[in-house]
Amino acid sequence: MLRQALKADESRKSILHSTFGVSIDEPVVFSRTKTTAKFKRGFKEQCEALDTDTVNTCLDTIATVGPKIMEFMGRVFPKWNTREWRREQT
């Protein structure tokens, strides 16, 4: 589950810290660009064409891990999402 959560977080960050664009050429291409500048590694630009399958895979990765974490927390800490449990923890 931790591996899935890390993968979902990477997907989330790649979306959040990217710039999106659409080509003016035919066929139209939807793309994502991520630019980083690190002192030791220098300037890097990563570009990726985003087709429907790529976007859906990213969304599925993010959407499926949340319920798994909630289910796990409910099993391990039955009252974790209640006011009583929160008060007990403070």
Summary of the structure (lengths in Angstrom):
residues: 90
radius of gyration: 19.0
end to end distance: 27.2
largest distance: 60.5
contacts: 188
relative contact order: 0.14
helix: 52%
strand: 23%
